[in-house]
């Protein structure tokens, strides 16, 4: 693996890079959004009269000022831009203000008078599903149902030697990106609009804003790179509609940048889920029956809640072959904060439960947990978890064996016991589908061109969100063409200059770049060589692309700049669908990545605090394109997952956020990072696999929680079924006397 410096690395570490929230424009106004005081209430009246009289206020908008569709949502536009009759959660917007300063805008919000009639608060799926519960939406309180069945589940359970049933609960998690939602929206002289706001889906934002503003898409330009992190949280619209409406109302640039408290209140979060699994094995350790019930709290609005539930249902069996399966999922509307896209997309929740089951089953039949997994792990030609055909792969077995070697090595060199400290080691494995899945529009593509100034321009319609996609584009393009990085001009994140090629989501960026270049390089190289042959009189077959231009026998015969001079730009485009299973099974994936995680923990018996001291991740995702980027994604994902496992929980009480800022919502700091972060990249693919490298943006987060949970059991005999694992839960387990006797 060759180490390559990120193209944007120097600007980022020196602080010279301008993010979209750093931008300023002449005569720019500042905006604030008024959010609901109640999680569920009827709006009796709303008056902006006093606020409008405040000096420095330039515009105030309410639902009456939305010219077209008063709603947004990537798939289902059920969230009002500005509420008219009712509010369904505390992040609902009622009005927005543009003023000469941020202080004036904040004061104006205080002067807006709203009278509410509080309504019953449905702050849990159980309350929302009760027969007496009011409907939060016309269709009721169930957003989506999903399921998968295979075999005769009851007959299979009747043949099992041991059955384990457990309910797992996982929390609401904050994306905690460094740059909160924000940017500047600029009205142009020709009546168009330029939106400088971070997003993972520029063309989808353009489409949604077009519906809201009643404006042709072509008159809306989205500039969406760079941004300070997303992890799925900026895939949906957030502040864009308010800035756009205010910019059009005032004819001036409008800046909105949410505070952390405002972001906490209005941003989407990871879905809290309650997952009940009942799993049975025969005497030999074969998995015979697996029944799963998933209840997801999707909050007040849909966003991508249905797709996330579908993903969790698909991955309920993970990388294992099971005779009979019965999976049922329910996504429920509540008056809690909106749950939506988050790194792992439902895989983290379901994997925590599944890998917990595997260790419990092994203990129930007196079998080594590694052997149980090895016996049931999928092999190269096995179908996917929904019975669909997938790219042949031994990735699951490869990561298991890699993790097994690490696990045994760590068990042989366990730290010495101390009076008040216990150490344990745990393992978990997982598989994770890339792309959006069968039946969902998943466009991909790109464009190669030789520009007038002699640059090889490579353009994609997605965004740089801190994930290192620029380094991937640079590495894949230079390898495909044979040129050097100085020859390249990379264009992304601007709808005015890039093709529509889908979003920066679903671990698809690396794959999409690689697949695009496989299609683009042949026609592009041919046109370059044809042009060079005409210019030089040398036969086309004798020429090749090299650093800086066109080469023959180790000598540069014509620079790219000379080749481009006086000619129309050479442009080659491609458009295709991201690879999906040939089997028409809704949401089924085709390309998967695999991970085996080994965690070592230290448990303090006095305080109950858990410290992850070592974390090893074996990842099978095809060839590594950029080592630094690959390692950064896996290690960063692992640390994010430690937060999910041990400390993060966006607690809501009666529909209100109990935690409103990062002073009380804890995320991992440098002191929480394990002493040893290790990574093994398994790069081999079967000979018949022509699908190239897979993305690793999500896989590093998925199996960490169960590995840590299994390590906690190894240390003190406490079976974790609820995240995050709090110190008080550890202390309570000791009070119940469940510590391993041999640990004392």
C-alpha angles and dihedrals in degrees: 000000000000117000113231129181116237112254090229095038100099094048091049099049092045093048094237095118114104113221119202092257088056093063123108131184135192114277090008118171128209123232138202131187124222111224129196122279090210135050091223126012146131115248107233098176141347123197126185096174098108093044093052090057092057109110111248096029108126103176142359122193132196133170088288089067097056102105099198134000111012094205144071139193130132094246106004115031094209099131113092116233087215120005120241110178109003142018120216103187140008092262093062113121122228103170142356131211133205116199143161092262139017090244093056091047091052091049091049091057089057090055095053108103119216125176117199139189105212115229130199111291116229099199098165137039089244092060092043091053095049114115091238094052117117116240113258090194132024092255094052133253100304111093098181145352123205136172150159129206132187128170130346103311097189094048090048093052090050089060096050123111093204132018125194121196123184139158118222126196124198128187141242107262132201120227089221095196112178094235110056121213112297152104143140129287115204126196109215127217092248092059095260127123130230115202115199098187131129114251139148094225114043097172092046090051089051090052093049094046090049090059093047098045097037087233128134112260091235089065092058119078119193118202105185109163137123109026133164099248135308114183086190095309095106095045089097127058113269120159097356098095093052095047091046095050092047093046091053092045094052102029088227135104112271126204124201122179116168121223116233089257092052090047092050090053100047108025125098119254139199112283115261107222140187110209125187116193128186113187132176136195134188125234092275094054098256114149106239107165134021124179122181133183118190125191115185125192101219095175125218102330140032109239103150096331094124093053092047091053090048090052092051090050091050092052097043090106094039116189094340134105111228127179099220127023133181116178124173126179134187128188111199133199114230137162090257126107117294114272118207147126117010133158105283094027099223094326094100093056097047094042092054089057097041096049090046088056092051094057092044091051092049090053091047093058096034094247130138108260092226091053091050090054093044091052093053104032117123119254133215100280098033117120124252122268092273092047092260128138112259135179105289109256144157090200095121094054093042094055091044093054092045091050091045091058091051092045094053092046092052092046090054092053102041115159116258116269119255129197096260104020129077126187128205140174127215138181137204136170133200147171125218129197119229124215127022098293135238117326096021121104104254107170120185135176147110146204134244122194142163105228129212091258092056099257124138100231119203116188133188132175097233137085145254104236099167092281096113098248092147090063090049092051091048094049097045094044097048091047093048095048103029094233128123129256092252088063092060134091111190117203121188139140101038119100091203093064109025135070120250101259106151133266138305092255143104097037088284103123099089093042092048093051092048095047091046093053091049088059098038104044099068099053092038096051091046092055092047093050093045090053092046092049090054091049098045103029089232118134112262092232090061094056133081138173117261140156109319099359148324118346140197124188096340096316130103106236099177132013121228088243092055092045091053096045114114095355135105111261115269107238129183122177135184134194124185143144119264109256112277135173115280087227114092096233113141114252093355114151130219107192118055136181123209135211137189115194129194118189130185118199138189116211120201107215092198098054103018089233118150122212120190102216100176133023124182123183124190109195130190108195105131126257118356111242099187120011097204092049093045093049092044092054095047096043094041091048090050093053091047088053091052088060090052090049103044114018120004122100125141095211118205124192119192089341095308125112111249088193117050105166145022091262088078102018103078124210126178117284128193089275090061095054111106118256088238123038109181132181134188116190114205102202103172121112128187114268091249092053107101096164098100128206121357126216119260100194093115110021094078091064102046110075101028097092096056092044090055091044091052090048090053089055090049089053103044109359094251114142108214116215101155131058138249096041102226125202090238090059089055092049091048090052089055091050088055088055098238097135115123106265091218090060091072 
